[in-house]
């Protein structure tokens, strides 16, 4: 029998790693940390599920303004994310908040972008519930060694730019590993290319190849556990 926990974690394993090039340091908060860039999460969701509005999307369920500390007002947004995965539809909700009126070191302020920031905050949190940037939200980014390993991985397996004929050694190694997994699983490379919408496996960017590799390795584990 297959391992139910690994089956349930297949999507999470596919999307949990965060590209160091698409993170920002948290600023203006009473705590420190790292945050994934919101539009990179949109890119990853599109890469995983399909175009926004077709394979996945989100709806603003409600938003409101609440009183905070004296003189402060907070904008709160609740967002629902939906997505299609293995022929099934999933939905996740979360909330985000931004101070719309308050005081800072420069005096009183009002933030005209508060509503947008709240929706972005809620969207980021909802996507994290699915597994996007799971390594950050699990606290693994607190480990400098883990960050260094990700940066080394990104450097070693750099994406091939569109139209480029240069294939890095890391890219070539990744292709070799995927072909080996396809052979072990008895799967056809042509079917993989159809699924990835590519004419040749060398044309698939390395970050996409890593996700394909993770999916194939998960299929291999499930077969071994059966």
C-alpha positions as CSV (number, residue, x, y, z in Angstrom):
1,X,0.0,0.0,0.0
2,X,1.1,3.6,-0.6
3,X,2.0,5.8,2.3
4,X,-1.0,8.1,2.9
5,X,1.1,10.8,4.5
6,X,3.5,11.1,1.5
7,X,0.5,11.1,-0.9
8,X,-1.1,13.9,1.1
9,X,2.2,15.8,1.1
10,X,2.9,15.5,-2.6
11,X,1.8,19.0,-3.4
12,X,3.5,20.5,-0.4
13,X,6.8,18.9,-1.3
14,X,6.5,20.2,-4.8
15,X,6.0,23.9,-3.8
16,X,7.6,24.3,-0.3
17,X,11.0,25.6,-1.3
18,X,11.4,29.4,-1.7
19,X,13.8,30.8,-4.2
20,X,16.3,33.1,-2.3
21,X,16.2,35.6,-5.2
22,X,12.5,36.2,-4.5
23,X,12.5,37.0,-0.8
24,X,12.6,40.2,1.2
25,X,13.6,41.0,4.8
26,X,10.6,41.9,7.0
27,X,10.8,45.6,7.9
28,X,8.6,47.9,10.0
29,X,7.4,45.2,12.3
30,X,8.2,44.4,15.9
31,X,9.7,41.1,14.7
32,X,12.4,40.1,12.2
33,X,12.3,37.5,9.5
34,X,12.0,36.7,5.8
35,X,9.0,37.0,3.5
36,X,8.4,35.6,0.0
37,X,7.7,38.2,-2.7
38,X,3.9,38.1,-3.3
39,X,4.1,38.2,-7.1
40,X,6.6,35.3,-7.1
41,X,4.0,33.3,-5.2
42,X,1.5,34.2,-8.0
43,X,4.1,33.0,-10.5
44,X,4.6,29.7,-8.6
45,X,0.8,29.2,-8.3
46,X,0.4,29.8,-12.0
47,X,3.3,27.4,-12.8
48,X,1.7,24.7,-10.5
49,X,-2.0,25.0,-11.3
50,X,-2.3,27.0,-14.6
51,X,-3.2,30.5,-15.4
52,X,-4.9,32.6,-12.8
53,X,-8.6,32.5,-13.3
54,X,-8.4,29.1,-15.0
55,X,-6.3,26.7,-12.8
56,X,-6.5,28.8,-9.7
57,X,-7.7,32.2,-8.4
58,X,-8.9,34.1,-5.4
59,X,-12.0,36.1,-4.3
60,X,-12.1,38.9,-1.7
61,X,-14.9,37.6,0.6
62,X,-15.1,40.8,2.7
63,X,-13.1,43.7,3.9
64,X,-13.7,46.2,6.7
65,X,-12.0,49.0,8.8
66,X,-11.6,48.5,12.6
67,X,-10.5,50.7,15.4
68,X,-7.1,49.9,16.8
69,X,-5.1,51.7,19.5
70,X,-6.2,55.3,20.1
71,X,-5.8,57.1,16.7
72,X,-5.2,53.9,14.8
73,X,-7.5,52.3,12.2
74,X,-6.9,48.9,10.6
75,X,-8.0,47.6,7.3
76,X,-8.9,43.9,7.3
77,X,-9.5,41.7,4.3
78,X,-10.6,38.1,4.0
79,X,-9.6,36.3,0.9
80,X,-10.5,32.8,-0.5
81,X,-8.1,31.0,-2.8
82,X,-9.3,28.2,-5.0
83,X,-7.2,25.8,-7.1
84,X,-7.4,22.6,-9.2
85,X,-5.1,19.7,-8.2
86,X,-5.3,16.2,-9.6
87,X,-8.8,16.8,-10.9
88,X,-10.1,18.1,-7.6
89,X,-11.0,21.6,-6.5
90,X,-9.5,23.0,-3.3
91,X,-10.3,26.2,-1.3
92,X,-8.5,28.0,1.4
93,X,-9.4,31.2,3.3
94,X,-7.2,33.6,5.3
95,X,-7.2,37.2,6.5
96,X,-4.7,40.1,6.1
97,X,-4.5,43.4,7.8
98,X,-2.8,46.8,7.3
99,X,-2.8,50.0,9.4
100,X,-4.7,52.5,7.3
101,X,-4.6,55.5,9.7
102,X,-2.1,56.0,12.5
103,X,1.1,57.6,13.6
104,X,4.8,56.9,12.9
105,X,8.1,58.6,13.7
106,X,7.1,61.3,11.1
107,X,3.7,62.0,12.7
108,X,0.1,61.1,11.6
109,X,-0.4,59.2,8.3
110,X,-3.0,57.6,6.1
111,X,-2.1,54.8,3.7
112,X,-4.0,54.9,0.4
113,X,-2.6,51.4,-0.5
114,X,-3.8,49.8,2.7
115,X,-6.6,47.8,1.1
116,X,-4.3,46.4,-1.6
117,X,-1.7,45.5,1.1
118,X,-4.3,43.7,3.2
119,X,-5.5,41.6,0.2
120,X,-1.9,40.8,-0.7
121,X,-1.2,39.8,2.9
122,X,-4.3,37.5,3.0
123,X,-3.4,36.0,-0.4
124,X,0.2,35.2,0.8
125,X,-1.1,33.6,4.0
126,X,-3.7,31.6,2.1
127,X,-1.1,30.3,-0.4
128,X,1.1,29.3,2.5
129,X,-1.6,27.1,3.8
130,X,-1.4,25.1,0.6
131,X,2.4,24.8,1.0
132,X,3.9,27.7,-1.0
133,X,7.0,29.0,0.7
134,X,6.4,26.4,3.4
135,X,10.0,26.4,4.3
136,X,9.8,30.0,5.4
137,X,6.6,29.6,7.4
138,X,7.9,26.5,9.1
139,X,10.9,28.5,10.3
140,X,13.5,26.7,8.3
141,X,14.8,30.0,7.0
142,X,16.0,30.8,10.5
143,X,18.8,28.4,9.8
144,X,21.6,30.2,7.9
145,X,22.9,26.8,6.7
146,X,19.6,26.0,5.0
147,X,19.6,29.4,3.3
148,X,23.1,28.8,2.1
149,X,22.1,25.4,0.7
150,X,19.2,27.0,-1.3
151,X,21.5,29.6,-2.7
152,X,24.0,27.0,-3.7
153,X,21.3,25.0,-5.4
154,X,20.0,28.0,-7.3
155,X,23.5,28.8,-8.4
156,X,24.4,25.3,-9.4
157,X,21.1,24.7,-11.3
158,X,20.5,28.0,-13.0
159,X,17.5,28.3,-15.3
160,X,18.3,28.3,-19.0
161,X,17.2,31.6,-20.6
162,X,14.7,31.4,-23.5
163,X,16.6,31.2,-26.8
164,X,19.9,30.2,-25.1
165,X,21.8,27.2,-26.4
166,X,23.9,27.0,-23.2
167,X,23.1,24.1,-21.0
168,X,24.7,24.2,-17.5
169,X,26.2,21.1,-15.9
170,X,23.6,21.3,-13.2
171,X,20.8,21.5,-15.8
172,X,22.2,18.6,-17.7
173,X,22.5,16.6,-14.4
174,X,18.9,17.3,-13.6
175,X,17.7,16.2,-17.0
176,X,19.7,12.9,-16.6
177,X,18.1,12.3,-13.2
178,X,14.6,12.9,-14.6
179,X,15.2,10.5,-17.5
180,X,16.4,7.9,-15.0
181,X,13.2,8.3,-13.0
182,X,11.1,8.1,-16.1
183,X,12.8,4.8,-17.0
184,X,12.3,3.4,-13.5
185,X,8.6,4.3,-13.6
186,X,8.1,3.0,-17.1
187,X,7.0,6.4,-18.3
188,X,7.5,8.0,-21.7
189,X,9.5,11.2,-22.2
190,X,7.1,12.3,-24.9
191,X,4.2,12.3,-22.5
192,X,6.3,14.4,-20.1
193,X,6.9,17.0,-22.8
194,X,3.2,17.1,-23.7
195,X,2.4,17.7,-20.0
196,X,5.2,20.4,-19.7
197,X,4.2,22.0,-23.0
198,X,7.8,21.8,-24.3
199,X,9.3,20.6,-27.5
200,X,12.4,19.2,-25.8
201,X,13.3,18.5,-22.2
202,X,16.4,20.8,-22.5
203,X,13.9,23.7,-23.1
204,X,12.3,23.3,-19.7
205,X,13.6,25.8,-17.1
206,X,15.5,24.2,-14.2
207,X,13.1,25.4,-11.5
208,X,10.3,23.6,-13.5
209,X,12.5,20.5,-13.9
210,X,13.1,20.4,-10.1
211,X,9.3,20.3,-9.6
212,X,9.0,17.5,-12.1
213,X,11.8,15.6,-10.4
214,X,10.0,16.0,-7.0
215,X,6.8,14.7,-8.5
216,X,8.5,11.7,-10.1
217,X,10.4,10.9,-6.9
218,X,7.2,11.0,-5.0
219,X,5.6,8.6,-7.5
220,X,8.6,6.3,-7.0
221,X,8.2,6.4,-3.2
222,X,4.6,5.6,-3.5
223,X,5.3,2.6,-5.8
224,X,7.9,1.3,-3.4
225,X,5.5,1.6,-0.5
226,X,2.7,-0.2,-2.3
